[in-house]
Each structure stands twice: as structure tokens, then as C-alpha cells.
Amino acid sequence: MRYFVYLFSAINLYAGTRFLLNAVGILQTSKYSNGSNIFFGIVLFAAAVVAFVFLFTGKQASAALWIDIAPWALTLVLLVGNMMLGDYK
């Protein structure tokens, strides 16, 4: 389970860093607004850091994995809800 925590934390760190670098203006690869870049960058980066803290200090790998998966699960639920309830003409 620790390897999944490492994998998801690495993905979250990578994505969070890219969002934050886009928000600052160093990278210019995002098509989202500056506010969205800041929000997603902070959420993903913080999730990875908190998961590492849970993993290394308390040896709670399952809690760390849930923390790493939470932003992606929430995003999936919101996107599916938006697709189902959105007004498409």
C-alpha cells in the first residue's frame, strides 16, 4: 500500500506544481483561469504533503492513500454531476 501512496503523492506533487507554476506565469501551458490554477495547485500540493506526513510520522498508509485519492474522487464526482445536470443545447 505504501507504493500506491508514493505513486499518488508523486502524481499530486507533479500536477500541483504544474498548476502553481502556471498560476505564477513561469509555465504557460494551462487553458484554465488563474484562480482555478491556484486552487487546484494548492489542493493537490497540500494533499500530497499531508499524505507524506501521515505516512512517515504516523505510519498510517491507508489514511495517506485516502487523502491522496480524495481530490481526484471529488473532481470526478463534480464532473459527472456537471455532465448529468448541465444544460446542453
N, C-alpha and C positions, 0 to 999 in steps of 0.2 A: 504494500500500500504506500510505502514511503516513496517508491519510484513514481507513482501517479501524482503524489504531491509535488515532487520535483518537476515533473512534466508540466502540470497545470500551473505551477508557480512560474516556471520559465516562460510559458506562453503569456501569462498575465503580465509579467515584468516586461516582456518584449512589446506586447500590444500597448500597455500603459505608457511605456517610454516613448513609443512612436506617436501616440496621441498627444502627449505633453510636448514633444518636440515640434509637432505640427502646430500646437497652440502658441508656442513661443515664436515660431516663424523660422526655425532652423530647417525643418523639413517642410516641404510644400506639396505633399502627396495626398492630402486629405481633401475630400469634397464636402465635408461637413462644416458646420459653423464653428467659430472659435469657442463658443460656450459649450457645445457638445464635445469638442476635443478636450477641453479642460475637465469636464465632468467625467467622461469615460476614462481619461488618463488617471485621474485621482482615484476613481473607484477600482480600476484594475490594478494599479500600482499598490494601493493600500491593501487590497485583498491578498496580493502576493506576499507583502511584508508581514501582515498579520498571520498568514498561514505558516510562514517560516518561523515566526515567533512561537506559534502553537507547537510546531513540530520539534523545534530544538530546545525549548525551555521546558515544556510540559510533557513532551513525548506523546502527544495526542494526535496521531496521524489521521484518524478518522475525522476529527473536528477540523483539522487543517484542510483535508480534502473537500469537505463540505463548504468551507469558506472559499476555497479556490473555485469551486463549481458554481457557487451562488450567483455571481454577476452574469454568467453565461446562461444559467437557467432562467433568471429573471428577464433577461433580454429576449430569450426565446418565447417566454410566455407573453410578453408585451407585443412582440412582433406577430405572433399568431392571433392574439386578440385584436390587434390593429387590422390584420388582414380579414378577420371574420366580421368585424363591426364597422369597418371603413366604408365610406360612401364612394363607390367607384361608378363613374358614369361613362 
